[in-house]
Amino acid sequence: MVGTVVFLLVGVVLCVAGGVLLYFRRRMLGKAELMRRTRTSGAAGVSALSPGTLVEVKGTLRCERPLQSEMAKERCAYYSSKVVREYLERDRGDGAPGSGRRSEVLARSERFAPFVVEDDTGGVPVSAEGAEVDAKKVVDRFERGAGAAGLSVTIGGATIDLGGGERTLGYRHTEEILPVDAPVYVLGAVRRDGGIGPPEEGAGRFVVSWRSEEALGESLGRGARLLGLIALGLFLAGAAFLAVGAAAALGYLQFR
């Protein structure tokens, strides 16, 4: 009977996981559709639109006071730096081995600077805080080993010890930025000051990307297709577990 319950629980968990993936797939498709339906506006004309109007602009990112990213030391209007420890899970208390590789975020730093999107018509100010930022990856480095005693890294003003321990496989350093004087795509709502920012809750999306609208749309489409395939596999597996569990439960009841 215990095995029957396990089959049923696994089936339910797999189906729920498939449903979660379908939710994120719908969000991806909704984002791509919203981008497709929103007409591109000239940057200089945004301030003439009513506050709250959903708008998209394409141009060059200009930043009067750019940031310097922490790892790559590149000039940018946004960066996200992260250090992740990858390690082997400890053996469980019952003597069974751990289930494999795990990771934990040791440090993360994220900063924004106001910028302007400039095109042939002029410019429009943007504050990217609160946006779904699609940034350019400039650092993706994995350093193997537990690290020597006293070895550390500083991110966001915090110093992190990389001593690690014997189960540490290494540390992954990643950094993404919105580079200055480079192409940028922005989808958001017109603010009262004439700039672009997040829409009112439930009224749209706020997207800032270093990629073109076309490239971002293609990426969203690929991601949605992949999530759909994984969700289908989870549903099929879940249905199989539920069928086996239900058959076993029915057999158990018949022989009681």
Secondary structure as GFF3:
##gff-version 3
##sequence-region A 1 256
A	DSSP	alpha_helix	2	37	.	.	.	ID=ss1
A	DSSP	three_ten_helix	43	48	.	.	.	ID=ss2
A	DSSP	beta_strand	54	62	.	.	.	ID=ss3
A	DSSP	beta_strand	67	68	.	.	.	ID=ss4
A	DSSP	beta_strand	75	88	.	.	.	ID=ss5
A	DSSP	beta_strand	101	112	.	.	.	ID=ss6
A	DSSP	beta_strand	115	119	.	.	.	ID=ss7
A	DSSP	beta_strand	122	126	.	.	.	ID=ss8
A	DSSP	beta_strand	132	134	.	.	.	ID=ss9
A	DSSP	beta_strand	136	144	.	.	.	ID=ss10
A	DSSP	beta_strand	152	155	.	.	.	ID=ss11
A	DSSP	beta_strand	158	161	.	.	.	ID=ss12
A	DSSP	beta_strand	168	179	.	.	.	ID=ss13
A	DSSP	beta_strand	183	190	.	.	.	ID=ss14
A	DSSP	beta_strand	196	197	.	.	.	ID=ss15
A	DSSP	beta_strand	207	209	.	.	.	ID=ss16
A	DSSP	alpha_helix	213	254	.	.	.	ID=ss17
###
